[in-house]
Amino acid sequence: MRARDLMTPNPVTVAPLACIAEAWDLMRELKIRHMPVVANGALVGMLSDRDLAHLDMTSMLTLDAPEVFRQELATPVAKVMHPDVIGVEPETGLGEIVDLLLEHKVGALPVVAWETYEVLGIVSYIDVLQVIRDRLEE
């Protein structure tokens, strides 16, 4: 089994200059935890729910100035994303995908055409678990 067989094609992406509030709303609405960050059609980073969880919303809410909270939510995604993306090609095998997920402790890998950095899809640990479940049922 290869990445192309597992991936969600044409995943939802976000631009680096989109604000955190937009990305957060989109992730909640679509019930996703990982989004490739794309500029001019090319992968430039990955954003996860863990990146957003590192924002200290509780302390911002206790501040006297709600403006600080608004400013934090207006921060561009580029400031919190991971620019060093671990990705795979469509032909990457399941074993290597599992190894990368475990080694780098990430929940998803973008499937990328490396010559153009175009995001073709995304493979998450959920996709891998579904394959394992299906195999166990066979």
Secondary structure by P-SEA (a helix, b strand, c coil): cccccccccccccccccccaaaaaaaaaaacccbbbbbccccccccccaaaaaacaaaaaaacccaaaaaaaaacccccccccccccccccccaaaaaaaaaaaccccccccccccccccccccaaaaaaaaaaaaac
